[in-house]
Each structure stands twice: as structure tokens, then as C-alpha cells.
Amino acid sequence: MKFLPASEMEVVILAGGLGTRLSEETQLIPKPMVSVGSMPILWHIMKHYHSWGFKKFTIALGYKGYVIKEFFANYALHKSDVTIDFSNGVMTYHENRAEDWSVTLVDTGEDSMTGGRLGRLRNRLDSTFALTYGDGLSNVDLGKLLEFHSRQGKLATVTTVQPPGRFGAIESNGDIVVGFDEKPVGDGKRINGGFFLMEPAVFDYIAGDATVLETDVLPVLAQMSELSAFRHDGFWQPMDTLRDKKFLEEILASGSAPWVRDSM
């Protein structure tokens, strides 16, 4: 196990899916570029990793990946004060407020599945790396996750979470309502919340672009006792629907978003 400090460890973010359940937003942009507040959810995910010391990111692109490329190509410009001298075409940056990130953008195929996208990065990752999805926010303690993965010594670690309730639940006694839970949790079973740590040997279990990480790779690792479960009981929220987006924006607007750890 070649375990690097967070500042040198690569964070892979899967950002190539279609986002069909959020079609109101994803007809023109990829799902990770759907905004929460004024910035894409992808940026919020990266900011959370950065708050724990991570600086190196590899974004696995697919559907409308050029939108993500254009965002990062112009990121320093958007984050800086500039002077443009039209006589010679020179642009001078002032007060650059861009983060000290290194971002690698890799086209991993329009139709590749989650495992296939990761497999396309095989030659770029030769040590322990982080992996997550580009459509979910959490306040997971990444420091504890790193310690846990190192201690377990397995090929992969997945963060397990309690899924949020989708609909309000009514408790009744006959015809009389006796209780109402606006945001009930699930049935007690935990699910894959992303925020993985993996060893390069995981690539040996990826057959090609059609490989699905969740059904073709993780179950095999589990059968081999090579998949650890890091329990996270704090905030976790995917953005699968327009309702989820509005919920996340309400939390952000409240000024107490759980996933925000440093100045944004």
C-alpha cells in the first residue's frame, strides 16, 4: 500500500453520467455542473475535500464534459481581478482568489459505466486514491476516513450512510393522525454513500467500459473480504432530483451548510 498524505493523494470524481432524473437542469449541462447556490455541486464537493488538505483532482468526464472543461479553463479568470490591455492583448491578473488545486480533466467516454470510467484512469493512478460521485454532498470526516482505510489494510473502503427520507410519513390510529414525520429516514439499512478510498489493485477487477462499479466490482471485493465499511452518521445528501437541489440550496442559504468547513 503506497499511502500518500492528503495533499499528494489524487481525488477522482465521477462526473460523466446523464442525470436523467434531473432533466430540468441537465439538458444543457452535466449533472455535476448543476448549481447549489452560485456554484456547481462539483465545486462544493471539491471544496470539502480541499478543507481536509486534498489538492489534486482528476475529473472523469462523459456527458457534456466540455462544459466542465470550460468551467475550469476559465476558473482563474472568474476568481481574479484582471486588467486587459486591448492594445497588445495582454491580461494581467490581480488578487487571484482561485484555490491551489491541480485539476486533471479526462474524457472517459459518453457511454462508459461507473467502473468503466474509473478503469480509463488506470495508467494515472499508482497509489492509494480517493473516489466519489459528482452529485452528492456530505460532512464526512475525511481525516478519520484516511485513518480507517490505512488501519484496515483492504483494497477499498466505502463510506456507508443512512439514506435520507424522500417523503413525509404519517402515523395514524384508525382514522386519526397521531404523528407526522416530515423527513423520515429509511428502513435502517445503510447504503453506499461514495467517498471511497481505493488501492490500484482494484483496477484488476474492472473488465472494460461496461463495468459497473456498484454491481461488478464492489460485490467481488466484498466476497474477498477486501472492502471495508466506514460508517458515517452525519449529513449526506445526493442531488438526484429538482427537489434535492432546492433542499440543498435552502440549507446553503441558511448559512449553516454542514459540508462547508472553510471560507467559500
C-alpha positions as CSV (number, residue, x, y, z in Angstrom):
1,M,0.0,0.0,0.0
2,K,1.6,3.3,-1.2
3,F,-0.2,5.7,1.1
4,L,0.3,9.4,0.4
5,P,-0.6,12.4,2.5
6,A,-3.9,14.1,1.6
7,S,-2.1,16.9,-0.2
8,E,-0.5,14.5,-2.6
9,M,-3.3,12.0,-2.9
10,E,-5.4,12.0,-6.1
11,V,-9.2,12.6,-5.7
12,V,-11.2,11.0,-8.6
13,I,-14.7,12.4,-9.1
14,L,-17.1,10.5,-11.4
15,A,-18.7,13.3,-13.4
16,G,-19.9,11.7,-16.6
17,G,-23.5,10.5,-16.0
18,L,-26.6,11.7,-17.8
19,G,-28.6,12.8,-14.7
20,T,-31.9,11.9,-16.3
21,R,-33.9,12.3,-13.1
22,L,-32.7,16.0,-13.1
23,S,-33.5,16.6,-16.7
24,E,-34.9,20.1,-16.0
25,E,-31.3,21.1,-15.4
26,T,-29.2,18.5,-17.3
27,Q,-30.5,19.1,-20.8
28,L,-27.7,21.7,-21.4
29,I,-25.1,20.9,-18.7
30,P,-23.8,17.7,-17.0
31,K,-25.3,16.9,-13.6
32,P,-22.1,17.8,-11.6
33,M,-22.4,21.4,-13.0
34,V,-25.9,21.9,-11.7
35,S,-25.6,24.7,-9.2
36,V,-26.1,24.8,-5.5
37,G,-26.3,28.4,-4.8
38,S,-24.0,30.2,-7.2
39,M,-21.5,27.4,-7.7
40,P,-21.8,23.9,-9.3
41,I,-22.2,20.9,-6.9
42,L,-18.9,19.6,-8.2
43,W,-17.2,22.7,-6.8
44,H,-18.8,22.2,-3.4
45,I,-17.5,18.6,-3.3
46,M,-14.0,19.7,-4.2
47,K,-14.1,22.4,-1.6
48,H,-15.0,19.8,1.1
49,Y,-12.0,17.7,0.0
50,H,-9.8,20.7,-0.1
51,S,-10.8,21.7,3.5
52,W,-9.2,18.3,4.6
53,G,-6.0,19.1,2.7
54,F,-6.6,17.5,-0.7
55,K,-5.4,19.5,-3.7
56,K,-5.1,17.1,-6.6
57,F,-8.3,16.2,-8.5
58,T,-9.0,14.0,-11.6
59,I,-12.4,14.5,-13.0
60,A,-13.8,11.6,-15.1
61,L,-15.8,13.3,-17.9
62,G,-18.6,11.9,-20.1
63,Y,-21.9,13.6,-21.0
64,K,-21.2,17.2,-22.0
65,G,-17.7,17.0,-20.5
66,Y,-16.7,20.1,-22.4
67,V,-18.9,22.2,-20.1
68,I,-16.7,21.1,-17.1
69,K,-13.5,21.8,-19.1
70,E,-14.7,25.3,-19.9
71,F,-15.5,25.9,-16.3
72,F,-12.1,25.1,-15.1
73,A,-10.3,26.6,-18.1
74,N,-11.8,30.0,-17.1
75,Y,-11.8,29.4,-13.3
76,A,-8.8,31.6,-12.5
77,L,-10.3,34.4,-14.6
78,H,-13.6,34.2,-12.8
79,K,-11.8,34.1,-9.4
80,S,-9.5,37.1,-10.1
81,D,-9.5,40.8,-10.7
82,V,-7.9,41.4,-14.1
83,T,-6.7,44.2,-16.3
84,I,-7.0,43.7,-20.0
85,D,-4.8,45.8,-22.3
86,F,-6.6,45.8,-25.6
87,S,-3.7,47.5,-27.4
88,N,-1.5,44.4,-27.0
89,G,-3.9,41.7,-25.8
90,V,-2.2,41.2,-22.5
91,M,-4.3,40.2,-19.5
92,T,-2.8,40.9,-16.0
93,Y,-4.3,39.0,-13.0
94,H,-4.7,40.8,-9.7
95,E,-5.9,39.3,-6.4
96,N,-6.1,35.8,-7.6
97,R,-8.6,34.0,-5.3
98,A,-8.5,30.7,-7.0
99,E,-7.7,27.6,-4.8
100,D,-4.3,25.9,-5.1
101,W,-5.8,23.0,-6.9
102,S,-4.4,20.8,-9.7
103,V,-7.3,19.6,-11.8
104,T,-6.9,16.9,-14.5
105,L,-9.9,16.5,-16.8
106,V,-10.1,13.2,-18.6
107,D,-12.7,12.1,-21.2
108,T,-13.8,8.7,-20.1
109,G,-16.5,8.0,-22.8
110,E,-20.0,9.1,-23.3
111,D,-21.4,5.6,-22.6
112,S,-19.0,4.3,-20.0
113,M,-20.4,3.0,-16.8
114,T,-19.0,3.9,-13.4
115,G,-16.4,1.2,-13.2
116,G,-15.5,1.8,-16.8
117,R,-14.8,5.4,-16.2
118,L,-12.5,4.5,-13.3
119,G,-10.8,1.9,-15.5
120,R,-9.9,4.5,-18.0
121,L,-7.7,6.1,-15.4
122,R,-5.7,3.0,-14.7
123,N,-2.4,4.5,-16.0
124,R,-2.8,7.7,-14.0
125,L,-3.2,6.2,-10.5
126,D,-0.4,4.2,-8.9
127,S,-1.0,4.8,-5.2
128,T,-4.0,5.0,-2.8
129,F,-6.6,7.3,-4.2
130,A,-9.9,8.8,-3.2
131,L,-13.0,8.4,-5.3
132,T,-16.5,9.8,-5.1
133,Y,-19.5,10.7,-7.2
134,G,-20.1,14.2,-8.6
135,D,-23.6,14.6,-7.3
136,G,-23.6,14.3,-3.5
137,L,-22.7,16.4,-0.5
138,S,-21.6,15.3,2.9
139,N,-19.8,16.4,6.0
140,V,-17.9,13.1,6.2
141,D,-14.7,13.3,8.3
142,L,-12.1,12.6,5.6
143,G,-9.3,12.6,8.1
144,K,-10.9,9.7,10.0
145,L,-11.7,8.0,6.7
146,L,-8.0,8.1,5.8
147,E,-7.0,6.7,9.2
148,F,-9.6,3.9,8.9
149,H,-8.6,2.8,5.5
150,S,-4.9,2.7,6.5
151,R,-5.7,0.7,9.6
152,Q,-8.0,-1.8,7.8
153,G,-5.4,-2.5,5.0
154,K,-8.1,-3.6,2.5
155,L,-8.2,-2.9,-1.3
156,A,-11.1,-0.4,-0.9
157,T,-13.2,1.4,1.7
158,V,-16.7,2.7,1.1
159,T,-18.4,5.2,3.2
160,T,-21.8,3.9,4.4
161,V,-24.7,6.2,5.2
162,Q,-28.3,6.2,6.2
163,P,-30.4,7.3,3.2
164,P,-32.5,10.4,3.7
165,G,-36.3,10.0,3.7
166,R,-37.9,11.0,0.4
167,F,-41.5,11.6,1.6
168,G,-43.2,12.7,4.8
169,A,-44.6,9.7,6.8
170,I,-47.9,9.8,8.6
171,E,-48.7,7.7,11.6
172,S,-52.3,7.0,12.3
173,N,-54.6,5.2,14.7
174,G,-57.5,4.2,12.6
175,D,-58.9,7.4,11.1
176,I,-56.9,9.7,13.4
177,V,-53.5,11.0,12.6
178,V,-51.3,10.6,15.7
179,G,-47.9,11.7,14.2
180,F,-46.3,13.2,11.2
181,D,-42.6,12.9,10.3
182,E,-41.7,15.4,7.6
183,K,-38.3,13.8,6.8
184,P,-38.2,10.2,8.0
185,V,-35.1,8.1,7.5
186,G,-35.0,4.8,5.6
187,D,-35.6,1.3,7.0
188,G,-32.4,1.2,8.9
189,K,-30.3,-0.3,6.2
190,R,-27.1,1.6,5.2
191,I,-26.2,2.3,1.6
192,N,-23.1,3.3,-0.5
193,G,-22.5,7.0,0.1
194,G,-19.5,7.3,-2.1
195,F,-16.4,8.9,-0.5
196,F,-14.2,5.8,-1.2
197,L,-10.5,5.1,-0.7
198,M,-9.0,2.6,-3.1
199,E,-5.8,0.8,-3.9
200,P,-4.6,0.5,-7.5
201,A,-5.1,-3.3,-7.4
202,V,-8.9,-2.5,-7.7
203,F,-8.2,-2.0,-11.4
204,D,-7.6,-5.7,-11.8
205,Y,-11.4,-6.2,-11.3
206,I,-12.5,-3.7,-14.0
207,A,-13.1,-5.5,-17.3
208,G,-13.9,-2.6,-19.6
209,D,-16.2,0.4,-20.2
210,A,-19.3,-1.6,-19.4
211,T,-18.2,-2.5,-15.9
212,V,-20.5,-1.1,-13.2
213,L,-18.6,-0.3,-10.0
214,E,-21.6,-0.9,-7.8
215,T,-22.6,-4.3,-9.2
216,D,-19.5,-5.7,-10.8
217,V,-16.6,-4.6,-8.6
218,L,-17.7,-3.8,-5.1
219,P,-19.6,-7.2,-4.6
220,V,-16.5,-9.1,-5.7
221,L,-14.3,-7.1,-3.3
222,A,-16.8,-7.8,-0.5
223,Q,-16.8,-11.6,-1.2
224,M,-13.0,-11.5,-1.0
225,S,-13.2,-9.6,2.4
226,E,-11.3,-6.7,0.7
227,L,-14.0,-4.0,1.1
228,S,-14.2,-2.0,4.4
229,A,-17.2,-0.1,5.5
230,F,-16.6,3.4,7.1
231,R,-19.7,4.4,8.9
232,H,-20.8,8.0,8.6
233,D,-23.8,9.1,10.6
234,G,-23.6,12.8,9.8
235,F,-25.0,14.8,6.9
236,W,-25.2,13.1,3.5
237,Q,-27.5,14.2,0.7
238,P,-27.5,13.2,-3.0
239,M,-28.8,15.5,-5.7
240,D,-31.0,13.2,-7.8
241,T,-34.0,15.4,-8.4
242,L,-35.0,19.1,-8.6
243,R,-36.4,18.7,-5.1
244,D,-33.0,17.6,-3.8
245,K,-31.4,20.6,-5.4
246,K,-33.8,23.0,-3.8
247,F,-33.3,21.3,-0.4
248,L,-29.5,21.7,-0.7
249,E,-29.9,25.4,-1.7
250,E,-32.2,26.0,1.3
251,I,-29.5,24.6,3.6
252,L,-26.8,26.7,1.9
253,A,-28.9,29.8,2.2
254,S,-29.4,29.2,5.9
255,G,-25.7,29.9,6.4
256,S,-25.1,26.6,8.2
257,A,-24.5,24.1,5.4
258,P,-22.9,21.0,7.1
259,W,-20.5,20.4,4.2
260,V,-18.9,23.8,4.4
261,R,-15.8,23.8,6.7
262,D,-13.8,26.8,5.5
263,S,-14.4,30.2,3.9
264,M,-16.0,29.9,0.5
